[in-house]
Amino acid sequence: MEKELTFELYEIKDALNLDDSSYIKLRTELRKKGVLAPPQVGRRAVFGKEAIPAIKDYLDSKDKRLGEKFIVWFLTKRKKWVKSQEEIKNLKVDSSQVVFRQVMEQLGVDKETREYRSLLEKLKGEGIAKVYGIIGKQITYINPTERFFEIVSQYLNVSPKKVAEAVERIENSNEVELLDYMTRIGAMPYYKHVYNYLRGRNAVIKGKYVKIKKEAIAYIKEYLTKKKSPATERITEAIPQTSATSQEGTRPKASHSELTQMERLVDIAFRKEKIIIRKILLSEARQHNPISLLSFPGMTWFFERDLIALAGENISQIVGLERDKRVYEFMVLNKPPEKSYIHTFNTTDHEFAKNPPNYIKPFNFVWLDYMGAFSWKKLETFEDLLKNRLFCLPATLALTFQAGLEYSDVLDYYKKVTRMKPAAKGRKPDWKMIRLTALPMIYAQTASKYGVSCYKVIEREYVEPVKMCHHAPMVLLVLRLENKY
């Protein structure tokens, strides 16, 4: 393995602050002595441990201190390399694990965003995410369990089905990230050599992250076999072979995104606490005459069907929103028949509030049944509804949030707006009290800018069963909106 320890010559230039002239002379001298590979188009000059004495002699001839500085640099780099080899010996990435970054890319979440970092910290805390690899080239893997789907769907406010589909697309792809694959088989020290070997055979797909077709794994095996690397034995473990369909007794892998997930989403609506919440809101909605409703019906339309049964002809409009395309298709198929006042849109509440269709009338009852925590974007939706005069006052606004997943800046603002004193030393802040005090105040401040008064009518905390999609504490807030003047 020691012979694979190589460096790019430009690293010395940077480490020792050599000017261009000195660097070119050093490179020429090493090539004359045959310890530097011949120049190749598009590749940097690389040297191994056999070039160390020649480099030191050259630098000593220029300045003794440069030679000493180089040796210190080399020993430090070698120490890091040896340490990385020890880490690789203990590396065991399960073939069922998936690269977290790849899942987020499928869901349209950039690696540089706060959303990405915050979610990653949560998954690490839950023991779902783990970092593998060597320093400088580490990858975070996740176990795609039901708990993973729950957390991601709550943080990103998407359905668990959509998260499961993202994982499936990665698992079923015919392309593999080279960095991911080399990490899985514990062959990262060979990464550059394998990359060059594959590139010479036109077997790499260039992009932000170098990818290969699964067929190109044969070239990796060929190269590692020549080098007698123990990683060769792990090649078949990293990407399991699909069982032949003709075999008797074999069961196909259950799909995360098929009917099972759809049934789970439907099952959410049957829970006892949700039924109680719907009854509370039905009572509030019937105070308006006629009722003009904005809601998230999902696939079941339970709340809307109950409202139609109770209110009869006392309904002027129902608008249903759904961001997930597949769920939206089910929603349209399952909507109450022969009701011309029902309109459905495959969009988010945020986009709808910003650009409402001209034919939509203002609402006097709005239920935004969020799966995630309160965020500034949700507050922007409320403000856009006010700005675009989508409330018919007096109106009722019902909000359901998941408690405990707010970003740190939101929590700081909770404390600021309520002016609540921080917790005593050694005690955690009472976020339950702070949250329930802050949220109505935040919405009231926003409404005030548009000449609307906003006050709390109902607050209720409840917990969904652990078994299904929601399991964390939930908060229901019912706010009344009226003309301020």
HELIX and SHEET records of a PDB file:
HELIX    1   1 GLU A    2  GLU A    4  5                                   3    
HELIX    2   2 TYR A   10  LEU A   16  1                                   7    
HELIX    3   3 ASP A   20  LYS A   32  1                                  13    
HELIX    4   4 LYS A   49  ALA A   51  5                                   3    
HELIX    5   5 ILE A   52  LYS A   62  1                                  11    
HELIX    6   6 LYS A   64  LYS A   89  1                                  26    
HELIX    7   7 PHE A  100  GLN A  106  1                                   7    
HELIX    8   8 ARG A  114  GLY A  125  1                                  12    
HELIX    9   9 GLU A  146  LEU A  156  1                                  11    
HELIX   10  10 PRO A  160  ASN A  172  1                                  13    
HELIX   11  11 LEU A  178  ARG A  184  1                                   7    
HELIX   12  12 MET A  188  TYR A  190  5                                   3    
HELIX   13  13 TYR A  191  ARG A  199  1                                   9    
HELIX   14  14 LYS A  214  ALA A  216  5                                   3    
HELIX   15  15 ILE A  217  LYS A  226  1                                  10    
HELIX   16  16 PRO A  230  ARG A  234  5                                   5    
HELIX   17  17 ILE A  235  ALA A  238  1                                   4    
HELIX   18  18 LEU A  259  ILE A  268  1                                  10    
HELIX   19  19 LYS A  272  ALA A  285  1                                  14    
HELIX   20  20 PHE A  302  ALA A  311  1                                  10    
HELIX   21  21 LYS A  325  LEU A  333  1                                   9    
HELIX   22  22 ASP A  349  LYS A  354  1                                   6    
HELIX   23  23 TRP A  376  LYS A  387  1                                  12    
HELIX   24  24 SER A  408  THR A  418  1                                  11    
HELIX   25  25 TRP A  431  SER A  448  1                                  18    
SHEET    1   A 2 THR A   6  GLU A   8  0                                        
SHEET    2   A 2 VAL A  46  GLY A  48 -1                                        
SHEET    1   B 3 VAL A  98  VAL A  99  0                                        
SHEET    2   B 3 LYS A 137  ILE A 142 -1                                        
SHEET    3   B 3 ALA A 129  ILE A 134 -1                                        
SHEET    1   C 2 GLU A 175  GLU A 177  0                                        
SHEET    2   C 2 LYS A 211  LYS A 213 -1                                        
SHEET    1   D 7 ILE A 342  PHE A 345  0                                        
SHEET    2   D 7 ILE A 315  LEU A 321  1                                        
SHEET    3   D 7 ILE A 291  SER A 295  1                                        
SHEET    4   D 7 PHE A 363  ASP A 369  1                                        
SHEET    5   D 7 PHE A 391  GLN A 402  1                                        
SHEET    6   D 7 PRO A 473  ASN A 483 -1                                        
SHEET    7   D 7 VAL A 452  VAL A 463 -1                                        
END                                                                             
